[in-house]
Amino acid sequence: RLGYWVDFDKPYMTLADDYIESVWNLLKKIDEKGYLYQGHRVSPYCPHCETTLSSHEVAQGYKDVKDLTVTAKFRVLDGQESEPTYILAWTTTPWTLPSNVALAVNGELEYSLIHSSNGENYWVASGLKDNFMADGDEIRKTAMGRDLVGIPYEPVFPYVTLEGKRHVVVTSNHVTEESGTGVVHMSPAFGEEDYRVCKEHGVVFVNFVDLTGLFTEDVGPYAGRFVKDEALNIDLVKDLAARNLVFEKHKHEHSYPHCWRCDTPLLYYAIDSWFIETTAVKQQMIANSQAVNWMPEHIKDGRFGNFLDNLVDWNLSRSRYWGTPLPVWKCNQCGERQTIGSKAELLELAGQLPAELHKPYIDEISWSCNCGGEMKRVPEVIDVWFDSGSMPFAQLHYPFENQEAFSRLYPADYISEAVDQTRGWFFSLLAVSTLVTGQSPYKNVLVLGHVLDENGKKMSKSKGNVIDPLEAIELHGADALRFYFLSNTQPWNSQRFYHKAVAESKAKFVDLLQNVHAFYALYAGIDGFNPAQHQVPVAERPLLDRWVTARLHETIRQVDGLLADYDATSAARVLQELVSDLSTWYIRRNRDRFWASGMDADKASAFLTLNEVLAMLSKLIAPFTPFIAEELYQNIVRSADASAPVSVHLCDFPAADE
């Protein structure tokens, strides 16, 4: 019903050993170039899946949410102020406050000390002071951020007791006065900038959240609670308020990343992971993207270009059981590591192969290190997006076989996916190919928009505006649905979908074509017309016959050229115009010729012409409406010529007779 071709005799499956072996080969090549490394850093992390995510996975899961935010009061302990003095810091994640170890200011920003009518003093960035001043408040003094460095303060929660530098003011250039207070609270386990800044300033590192997103026993009464639970964050803010440590609180709507697999809110979590240094080939990736024909053009420098401009290293490893095993073996004594690129290499080193390349079998394979230790595989599996990005190579088990096919098929003429794949499949394909071959894996990319409801709103089950595509196919027919999307607007535009619009589109093309076909079938059947028994050269036929034949070949020329330019929408509209002319002008003005008695040359010319146009149309519309094309072909072509190809989809695309 959906109309697509699938080769079930030679499918590629990412779980197959041949596919995995090709993926391993690519990773080994990447490692040989020095781009594979293990690092401890803050990465996007799903506490439900218990694994890290890559930046392009994160980009696919943002949602607008309303979170409780708080501007907390951190009391200064330097003893220079006679009145209670606080540094204000705003956070959208109250659950990170128990892990606070520092406050960051921008050394080049000016800060103001506000004296409140309640007798308290507050440090905030001068550019934001108006947001925190009430009637009767005044500015006691100002200072540059660099002059505040080293000021000690009292933590808002008492859980960080680790010896070392902690609970002091530090500087960082990433702090701005665009929002909040101009002061950022630092919790190094849960933010990339926090981690970097604290490491640079020698501040202690603590992590009070386990791998399932629950507070550890270090956080006393809050232990065992899920940190993204709204009730927990409310309790934390209530705790602060009870101790007069809340300046302000409110619900804040913002875009927050969720796991694209399970929809769980992500954490930013300091953890050991394996990375590919994609930043090392960033400029080459940008150059490769620039050479691609992106449709629409603005994707190149817009959505995709912006993503490449802000490229970070690819977080490759996942702490999951199922997936392509990371082919890295490490010695349990000296730490020597080796990346395996083939089954043959593994067999040579270990003397055996597993039953298959997945867990648990692959983890049974080990061998002796030169130091006397044992080489064991690291436990992680590979990001599934690396699997998808390896497709041009691994689908053919390249380089182990099919070298000729690979050289013929790579790079691909074009690929097509929805706009959200600019940071998914489009990226992973480009990244893997650039890392391994230095070139783009595709020449043309057709980016598809999304389907909206009648009012231009995103379809959502909660809104009750979702239309089941299978029900729409049942109502209108698969080809009518296809032709609507093809002819309605360019595919990269978001399209409104509603039944009335599909019905109107169907009437203008599908119904007209079927009426023309029915007209021919009826009268050719009555007269027992067999095109093989009549020969009337086109040049000797009446004017209307020659005109519609010329219209046909002009349409073939236009459609062929438009499809070569990946403009299926304009091609569909050209086809619609031809069918309209065929019905409105040719059939209506030639009815008497088909109705005439006998079978003279004029009537034979009319039947031959309509037969030839319909036969050619069956091939011309095959990419657009494959089922109607097949029906037309079988009734018009195969019924009269058993030697013709068994399906219209096995025929050559028509060529215009200039």
N, C-alpha and C positions, 0 to 999 in steps of 0.2 A: 504493500500500500504506500510506502514512503518513497519508493523508487530510487534505489541506489545499487551499485554493483559491488559485490563482495567476493573475493577469491578465497573460498574456504579450503581449497586444495593447498594453498601456500600462504596461510595467514602469518603475520608476525605477531608474536605474543611476548610481552615484556617479561613474563615469568619463565620463558623457555631458556634452557641452558645456553643455546646458541646466541640468543639475544644478550644474556648476561655476560657471556664471554666477550662479545663485541664491546659492551659497556666497560668491562674491565680493561680491555685494550686501550680504549680512549682515556680512561683514568690513568693508566700507566704512562701514556704519552704526555698527559698533563703533568704528572709527577716528575717525569724526566726533564721537563722544562722548568721545574722548580716552583710550580704553582700550587701544589698540594701541601697543606700544613695543618698542624694541630695547634689550637690556641684556646686560652681561657679568656672569655669575654662575655659581655652582656649580649644575649641574643633573644629574639622573640621566642616564647616558650608556651606551649599548651599544657596546662596542668592536668587536663583530662586524658589527652593522648600521651602525656609524659615525654614529650620530645620537643626539640627546637624546630623552628621553621626558617626558611630563607626569606629574604626581603621580597621576592616576587610572589611568594605564597601569602605573605602578610598583606601585600597590596590588594589581594583579591577578597579580603574579608572585613573591610572597614564598615562599621555601622554607626549611625547616629544614636547616641545614648545620653541619658541624663544621669549624671553622677553627683553624689554629695561632695562638695568641695569645702575646704576650710582654710581660713587665714589664721595660722597658729602664732602664738606669742612665745618667743624664746627669750627668757630673761637674761640680761647681760650680767656677768659676774666679775667685771673688772674693778668694782668698788669705787669708781670715779663719780658715779651718779648718786646724788642724795635721795632721788626719787626712784621708784620702780621703773626701770628702763628695759624695753623689749626690742628685739629685732623681729619684724613681721615677715612671714613667708607663707605664700599661698600654694596649696597643692590640690590636685584633682584626685589624689590617691591617698586618703588618710591612713590606709593600712601600711604605708611605707614609713610613717612617722615613728613607730617603735624602733626602727632600724636607723634613725637619723644619726649621723656622725659629724656633720659639718654644715655650715651655711655658706653659700657662695655669692659673692658680689662681683660686679664688673669693676676692675680697678680704675677704669677711665670714666666711670659715671659719677655724678655727684649725688650724694645722699643727704637727706634732711632729717633732723631730729624734731619730731612733732611733740609739743607739750600739750596734752589733752586736758580739758577742763575737769576730768576725773582724777587728775593728779599723776597720771602715768605718762611716760615718754615712749615714742615709737620711732625706730629707724626704718625709713623707706626711701626708694629712689626719688630724687627731687622731681623728676618728670611725672611721677605718679602721685605726688603728695596730696593733690586736691581730692583724690578718691578717698583719702583717709582723714581729712580734716573736717571738723564740725564747727558750728558757730562757737566762738570763744577760744578755739585752739590757736596755737601760735608756733612759729618755727624758732626753736631755741638756738640751733646752730646747724651748719652744713659741713660735710667732709667728703673728700674723694674716697671712692671705694678702696683704693690702695691703702688709705690711712686707717681703715677699719680692720685690716688683716691682723689676725692673731687674737682678736677680742674673744675671750671665753664666754660661754653662755651655759645656762642650765638646760639639759634636754627636757623635752615635754613628756617623755616616758623614761623610766629608770632602768631599762633593760640592757643597754650597752655598757658592760663593765670591763671589757677587754682593756688590758694595759696598752698604752701607746697614745699617740696624738689623736685627740677626738674632741668634738664639741667646741670648735673654734671657727672663726670666720676665715675663709680662703677666697681666692680670686679665680675667675674664669671668664674668658671672652665670650662664652656662649650665653651669658646672662645679659638680658636686655631689659629695657623699661617699656616694652610694648604691651605688657599685661602683668597681672599679679602685683607684686610689690617691688620688683627689681632685685629681689633676693630669692635664691633657689635653695631649698633644703636638699641635702645630699644623703642619698641612701645607696651606696655603691653596688649593692647586689642587684638593684632593680632599675638601673638606667645606664645607658651607654656613656653619656656625658658624666654622670655621677661617678661611674667606675673610673673613667679617665682622670677626672679632676682629683679625686681622692688619692689615686695612685701617684699622680704628679706631686701632690703636697704631702705624701707620706702619712695620710690619715688611715686609721685602722679599717679593716674590712670585716663586716658582719653580715650574716644571712640568717634570718629567723623564719624563713619559709621553706617547707620541704618540697619535694618534686611533684607532690600532688596539689600544691597550692595552699597547704594548711600551715598555720602558725606552729612553730616548734614549741617545746617545753620552755624555751628561754623567755617566752612572752607571757608567763604566768597565767592569769585568768583567761587569756584569749587563746591559749594553746588548743590546737585541734580544729580551729575554725577556718573556713575558706575565706581567703583574703578578699576576693571579689564579691563576697556576699554583702548585699546592701545593709542587712541588719548588723553585721560586724562593724562596718564603717560608721553607722549611726551610733553604735555603742562607744566606739573610740572617740567620736566627737563629743558625745555626752560626757565621757570621762574628762576630756580636756575642759569642757565648759564648767564642770563641777569644780575645777581647780583654777578657774578664771584664766584659762590659757587660750580662749577663742576670741579673736577680734571680730570675726564675721564668718558666717557659713551660708551656703545657698546651693541649690541644684544648678548644675552647669551642663548645658547640652554641648556635646562635642563628638567628634568622630573618633571611634576607638576600634582597634583591630580585634577581630575574632578569628578563631580557627576556621579555615575554609572547609575542614573535614567535619568537625563536630559542633561548630558554632559556639564554643566556649570562649569567654573573654581571655585574651592572651596576657601573659605577664612578660616583663623584660627581666631576664634572669641570668645571673653570672654562672656560666657552666662551661666545661670542656667540650669542644666540638672540633670537627674537621672542616676546614675551609678550602675553597679554591680561590686563589688570588686573582679574581676577575678584574680588579682595579689595575692590574699590571698590563692588561690588554684593553683598557677602557677606550683609549683613542682609536685603536684599530676597530673595536666594535662600533664606535660612532661612525668611523669612515665607511665601514661595511654597510651600516644602516643607511647612510646617505646615498649609497649606490643602488639601493633597492627602490623599485617603483611602488611606493605606498599609495594605496587607494582607500580613503581619501589622502591627499597630499599632506594635509596638516598633521597627520599622525606622526610623520617623520620627525618634525621638530617640536611637536606638541607633546601628546601623551607619552609616546615611546621615547622621543628625544629627551624629554625632561627626566624620565626614569633613568636613562643612560647617563645623563649629566650628574645624577646623584647616586651613581652606582657604588655599591659596597661589595666587599668580598662575599662570595657565595657560601652560605652555611650549608654544607653538603651532607653532614651526617644526621641520622635520626636514631633515637633510642627506641626502636621498635623491633618486634620479632620478625614480622613478615616484610620482605622487600629484597632488593638486590644487595647481597652482602658487600660491605666495603672491603675491597681486596687488599687490605693492609695487614701484614703480619709483623708482630713486634716481639723482640726477645724479652723474656721475663727477668733477665739479669742485667744485661748491658744496655737495653733500650734500643738496640739496632732495629731498624724497620725496613721492610721490603714490600713494594707494591707488585702484585702479580697481574700479568696482562693476558694470560691464556691458560687453558687447561694443560697444554703441553709443558709450560713452564712450571705449573704446580706439580705435575707428575714427576718432572725431573728433580725438583727439590724435595718432595715428600715421599716419592716412590709409590704413590697411590692417588686415586681420585675418589671423591665422595660419590654416593649414589646419585646425588644431584647437587647443584651449586648453592642451594638454600640452606638456612638453618633448619634443623640442628646438624645436618650431615657435614656441612662445610667446616663447622667448628671442631670436628673430630680430627681434622687434618693439621698436623704440626710436623716440625723437623728440628734438628739440632742446629744451634747457632755456633759460630766459630769460637765463641767464648765459653762454650759448654752449656749455655742456657738453652731454653726451649723457645722456638718461634711459634707463637700462638696468634690467631687472628683477633684483631680488635673487635669488640662486640657490636659496633654500630652497623646499620644498613644505610643505603644511599637515598637521598631525596628523590622521590618519584619523578620530579620535574627534570632531574638529570637523565632518568630513563627516557622520558619523552623527548628531551633535547638530543638524545643519541639516535633517534629513529632513522635519520638518513643513512647511517652506517649500520646500525644493528638490525634493521629490518632485512638486510641482505646477508647477515652474518659476516660483514666486511671487517677486517681484511682477510679473513680466513677462506672466503670463497666469494664468487660472484663479482670479481674485480671489473669485468667488462660491463656488467649491468650497473655497477656503482658509477663508473666513469660516464655512462650514458645518462643516468638519472640524476646525478649530482653536479651542480646545484639544481634544485627543483625549479620548474618554470614558474609555478605559483602555489601559494597556500592560501586558505581562507578559514577564518574563525571569527568569533564574536570579539567585540572591542575589549572585553575584559582579559582576553588572551595576549594583549600587548605586553602585559607583565607576567604572563604565564608561558604558553607554548612558543609564542613569537620570540620571547626573550631567551628561553632555554635552548631553542634551536640555534639562535645566533651566537649565544655564549659558547656552547660546546664546539660549534663549527669554527668560530674564531680562535678559540684556544688550541684546537688541534690542527686546523688547516690554514688558518689566517684569513679565510674568506667567508662570505655569507653563504648560508645553505639554501637560500631562495632568491629568485630574481624579482618576483612580484608578490605583493601581499594585499589581498582583498579583505578589508576589515568590515565585519558585519555589525550593524546596529542592533538594538534590542526591540522586541515587540511590546507595544503599549496597548492600553485599552482604547475605547472609542473617544475618551476625553483626553488622551495623551498622557494618562497616568500609568505608572509601572504596575504590572499585574501582580497581585498579591492575594494569597488565600485569605488573609485576615480582612482584606477589603472586599472580598467576595466578587472580584472582577476578573478572575482567571477563566479563560476559555480553554477547555480540553481540546488539544489539536486533533485527537482521534475522533472526537465528536464532530469537530468541524469538517474533517475528511468525510465522515459518514454523511453529513448534511450536504456538502457541496461537491465532494469528489477530490481526490488527491491532486489531480492535475489543475483543477480550478484554484486550489489553494496555492500551488506552486506558481501558477501564472500570475495570481494576484500579487504575491510578494515580488516577483520578478519585474512586473510592469508598473507597479504602484509608485515606487520611488527608488532612487539609487540605494543599493543594499547597505551602504554605510550609514544611512539615515535611520533613526529610530522610526518604526512604522506603527501606525495605529491599526488595530485589527478589530473588526466587528463584522457580523454576518451580512449586514446590508451591503457593505463595501465589497465583500467577496462575491455576493450575488450579482452586483452591478458589473463587476469585472468579468465574471463568468458569462454574462449575457453578451458582452461585447466581443468575446473571442471564442470560448469553448462552445457555447450554444450555437453561435453563427456557423462555426466550422462543422459542427455535427449536423446542422440543418443542411448545409451544402452537401455533405457526405450522404445524408439520407436522400436528398433530392437525386443525386447521381445514382445511388444504389437502386432507388425505386424505378426510375425510367430506364436505366440500363438493364435492369432485370425484366421489365415488361417487353423491351425490344430484343432481349437476348444478345445485347451488344458485347462483342469480344474484340478488344483493341487490336489483337494480333491479326484479325481478318480484314483490317482497314488500313490503308496507307494514303494519307493526304498530307503532302509537305506543308510545313508551317507557312511558307511563302505564298502558297496557293489558297490559304484559308481566308475567310472574311476578316474585315478590319478588327472587329471586337475580339476575335480569336488571337490575332497577332498582337493586339494591345495587351490582353491579359497575360500572354506569354512573355511579352516584354516586361510587364510589371513584375511577373514572377522572377525573371532573371535579374532585374534591378534589385529586387528584394534580397535575392541570394547574395548578390555582391555586397549590399549594405550590411546584411546580417553577418556575413563572413568577416567583413572588416571590423564591425563593432565588437564581435566576440574576440577577435584578435587583440583588441584594445581593452578587453575585460569589461566591456560595457553591455552587459546582458539586459539592462533595463531599456536602453534605447533600442536594442535588437528586438526585444519583446514588443515594443510599441510599433516598430516597423512591420513585424509579422501581423499585429492586430489590424493595421491599416490595410495590408494586403487582403486579409480575410474579409474585412468590411467591403472592400472594392469588389472582391470576388462574388460576395452575396448580393450587395446592393446594386452594383452596376452590371456585372457579367451575367449572373443568373437571371435577374429580373428582366433584362433586356433581350434575353435569348430563350425565354421559356417556349415561345412558339416553335423554335427550331427543334427542341426536344420533344414537343408534343406532335410534331408533324407525322403524317402516316408514312410508312415505308422506311427506307434507309438510304436516302440519296447522299451525295457528296457533302452537301451543306450540313445535314444532320449528323453524318459521320464525323465531320470536322468539329462540330460542337462537342460530341461525346469524347473524341480524341483529346481535344484541348482540355476539357474539364478533368479527364482521366489523368493526363500528364501533369496538370497543376496539382491535383490531389496527391499523386504519387510522389512528386517532388516535395510537396508540403510535408508529407509524412516524415521525410528525412530531415527537412529543415527545422521542424518543430520538435524533433526527438529530444534534444537537450532540455527543452522547456517543458513539454508536456509528454513524458515518455509513454504513458499508458494509452492516451488517445492516438499518439503517433503509431504505436504498435497495432492498434485496432485498424487504423486507416491503412497502414501498410499491408496488413494481412488481407483486408477486403479488396483493396485496389490492386496491389502488386502481386502478392503471392497467389491469390485466387486465379490469376491469369497466367502466371509464370512460376511453375513449381521449381525451376532451376535457380530462382532468385535466392539470395541469402535468407536463411530461415527467420531472421529477425531484422527489423529496421535498425536495431542498435549494432548490427554487424555490417551495415552498409557504410560506404564512404560518405562523408558530408558533401552535399551538392556543390558543384562548381558552376559559377555563372557563365553563360554563353554570351560573351561580349559581342 
